Structures are given as C-alpha cells and as structure tokens.
Amino acid sequence: MMRSLIVLFAVALLLGSGSARAAPKVTKAVSPCVPIEHETIVCKVGERVFRIIHDSVSPSRRYAVGWSIEGGDDDMNDLAEDPRPEDKLQERSFSTDNRDHVWNYLIRLADGKILAKLDGRHFGDRQRYNHYSHQISWSPDERYFAQITDWRFGSSFASAYRIGAGDRVEGPFRMTPPARRAAAALLKGAKDKDYVSKVNAAFEIKSITNDGTMEFGVGFAEAKEEGFNFDMTVRLKAAGGRLTGEVKSARQEKG
C-alpha cells in the first residue's frame, strides 16, 4: 500500500510539472509610441515617424492625433525646434514649414496602429502657434471625436468621426456645409444668406455625448468684420460605414 501511494504521488508531481512547462509564456507587447523626455509622444511605425499633438490624447489615453510629413523633402527626424519664451520653462517642441505635405492621423497608442488619416493638417507638436491652433473634442466613451484646425480668420478644417467596432473609423462628417445651410435658413435677407454661404467659418466644439449629439458654436465672417454667430446641435449617425449628421437645432446669437 505504501509503495502504491509513493508511485501515485510521483505521477502527480510529473503531471503537475508537465502542466507548468506547457503553460504559455506571456510577454507584454512594447508600443512603438513612447514619450520623449521633455518632448511629446513619438511613434515610430516602420519607416515612418508620427509626433503626437499636445492635448489631443483621448481621456483614457487609448487614442491620440499625430502629425507627420507625407512626401516632400523634409525629414521627420530633422525638424526645426520651436523657439520658447525666455521667461517660461516649457517642453521642447518641433514643427515644420513644409505644410503642404503635413497630414494628421488617429493613432492607437498601445500598439502604434494608424487607424485613420484625418482631414486636419496641423503641422507641429504644440496645440497653438501664431494664428494657427488645433482643437479636438472627445465623447466620454471615446467613440466620437471632432477635430478643428484654425487659422487666423476661421477654421480650415472642421470634421467629426466615430470609432466603431474593431477601432474602425467612420467619417469624416464635414461640419461646414450643413452649418452654412442651417445658418442661411435662419436669415431673412438674400444678401445675408449669400454672405454666410461664402465667408470664412470658425467653429468651437462645446460638447459631444456618447449618443453622437454634438453642440458647437460657429461664426461666419470676412476678416475683421462682425458677421453672424450661431449655436447649433448636430446628431451624428453611423450607417453602412459612413458617418452622417443632421442639424437638430440652430439659434442665431444676438449681438
């Protein structure tokens, strides 16, 4: 009986050790997106380099918007360092004058996957430069976001997107055409209607909710003119891989 117990115990040890050896080894994937000391997050994806724009990271830090040069002679590894004010310590940042070849991208930070090429053309690490700025707004669940790139007299790009199953990006929903139509519908004079259909539009996102309801302010004006300002609400809707939007409310601000 004693010998049988010893044999059974030895077999159990062998089976246990075999199970331990068979267990797969878990290794944590290393992301190609890493913060550079005193700079921004830099993603090196294959032969390409993407630099994350400040204040563009989603609330959970899952996604961010990066900029990169696509074509042209400039090298992302040889960029000009932005001057910084002598009286204010801040992180080093870099930009390029080669703006015709700059594009923005939605990047998943965990693995550096490029999820979508965006409409925006912001050309540096900083969120704001002289007469140029970058805005991004996220819904709390990070499924909807809007990107605005501004120049001195308006928004050069204003687009909304939805991140669907498997991180598939739907959009863009370009905000300017429906905002112009809604503004014109509120104005009475033909001259005013024609005005808002042609002049610069400047957007400011106020909120985006998890159901795709986006509230924003938009102004239509020529440079150095008063123009017309509106508050609008758009409901975004994804269907068939496309993102559409319907203006649910529009109100002219009285000035």
N, C-alpha and C positions, 0 to 999 in steps of 0.2 A: 504494500500500500504506500509506504514512504517513497519507494523508488518511482511509483506512478505519479505521485504528487510532484516530485522533483522534475520529471520529464515534462509534465503539463506546464509547470512554471517556466521552464526553459523555452518551450514552444511559444508561450505567451510573450516572453521577452523578445524572441526573434520576430514575431509578428508585429509587436509594437515598434521595434527599431526599424523594421522594413517600412511601416507606415510613415514614420518620421522622415526616412530618406526619400520617400515618394512625394512628400509634400512640396508643392511648387515654391520656388523662391520668389518672394515679392520684392520688386525693385521699383522705387518711385521714379517716374519719368522726370527728366530735367527739362524745364522750359527754356526755349531759346530767348525768352523775354526776361531780361534781368535789369534791375536798377543800376545805373552807373553812379558812382559816388559823386555827389554834388551836381548831378545832371538829372536826366529823366530816365524812363524805362526804354531800353533799346532792344529791339527784336531782330535777330539775325536769322533769317529764314532762307536757307540755301545760299544763293549768291546775293540775296537782297537784304537791305537794311531798312528798318522802319523805326522811326522815333515817335514815342507817344506824346501827344499834345497835352500840356498841363490842363488839369481839371476836366479831362474827357473820360476818365475811368468810371465805369458803372458803379452803383452803390456797393455791390458785393465784390467788386474788383475782378469780376469774371471777364468783362469786355473793356475795350478802350479803342480810341481812334488814334491811328498813327499816320504820319506823313512820310512820303518817300518820293524820290525823283524817278520818273519813268521815262527813260530816253534822255537825250541831251548829253552835254559834255561834263556836267558837274558830277562829282563823286560824293556819295553819302558819307564816306569816310574822310572827306577833306572839306568840311563845311566851315563857313565863317562863324566865329564866335561873336555873339551879340554883345555890344558894349553894355556895361552895367553902371548905374549911378554910383559915384564915389562914396556917397553918404548912406548907401543902403546895401547891406550884405544880402546877396541872393544867389540862388543856384546858377551855375553856368548854363547857358542855353545857346542853341545854334539854329541858324536859318540859312536860306539860300535866296539869291537874286534870280535864280533860274525858274521863275514862277510858271512859265508856260509848260513846264514838264513835271510839275508837282501834282500829286493826287493824294487823296485821303482814303483810308481803308479801315474797316471794322476788323479788329483783331481779337481773337480769344487768347487771353494771356497765359492760361495754363499750359498750352502747347504751341503757341505762336501761330495757330492756323489763321490764314486770311479768309474771313468769312464773306466779305463783300467790298467791292470798290464803290466808294461813295461819290456823291456829286461834288462835295466840298474840295477846295483847293488851298487850304491853309498851309503856309509854307515854312513853319518853324515850330520850335518847342513851346514857346510862350503862347499863352492864351490871347494876349493883346500886344499889338505893335502900333506904331503911329498910323492912325487912320484905318487899321485892319484889326479885326478881332474874330474869335471863334467861340460860338455858343453851342452847348449840347445839353439836352434835357432828357431825362430817363423817366419812364414809369416806375413805380415802386417795385414791380416784379421783373423789371428789365426786359420786358417783351416789346415795348415800344420805345423809340427814341427819335428825337428830331435834331438835326444839325443845321446851324445857321452860320454862314461866313459873311462878315460885314466888311464893307469898305467905307470911305468917308461919308458918302451920301446915300447909303442904303445897304440892302442885303444882296450880295452877289449870288448866293445860293441859299435856298430855304427848302429843306426836304425832310420828310418823315419816313420811318422804316418800322418794320415789325420783324422780330426774331422768332421764327416758328420752330416746329419740331426738328430735332437734329441740328439746331442752330442754323437752319436755312433762313436767309434774309429775304424778306419780301419788301418790295419798293424799288425805287423811291416813289413816294407821293409828293409831287412838287406843289408847294403851297401857293405860289404866286398867282397862277391863272385863276383858281377858284376864289381867291381873296379879291382879286380885281373885279370879278363878276359880281360878287356879293356887295362890294363897295359901290359899284356902279348902280346896282339895283336900289340902293338906299338914296341915291342922289337924284334930284329932280331935273336939273338943267342939263341939256345936251352937252354944253361946254364942260361942265364938271364931270359928267360921265366919261367924256373923251379924255379929260385930264388924267383921271385915275387909271385909265386903260394904257397910258403911255409912260408916265413918270416913274421915278425910282420908288421901289417898295422897301420898307425897313421893318423887319419882324422882331418880336420879342416873345419867346415862349413863356407862358405863365405856369402851366401845369399840363401833365399827361397822366391820365389814370390807367389802371390795369385793363379797363374795357376799351381803351383806344380813344377816349374823349380828350381832345387837345384844346386848351384855351390859349389864345395868344392875342397880342396887340400888333397892329400893323398900321404904318403910316405911309401915305403916298404924297410925294412932294418932289419938285425940282430943287436943285441945290439952292440953299439959302432962302427958300420960300416956306410959308406956313403949311400949305397943303391940307390934307384931310387925314384924320386919325380914327381908327375903329377898334373895337373889341369884338373878337369872333370866337366861336366854338365850332370845331370840326369833329365829326365822329369818323374815325378810321375803321376800315373793314378789309379784312384779308379774304380773298376767294380766288381759287384757281391759280395760286402762286403769285397773284397780283395784289397790290395794296391800293385801295381807293379811299376816297374821303368825301363826305357830304357836309356842307356848311349847315349847321343846325341853328345857329343864331348869329346875328351881326348887329352891332349897335354903333352908331357914329358918336364919337366923343365931341361934346360941345366945347369950343374954346373961345 
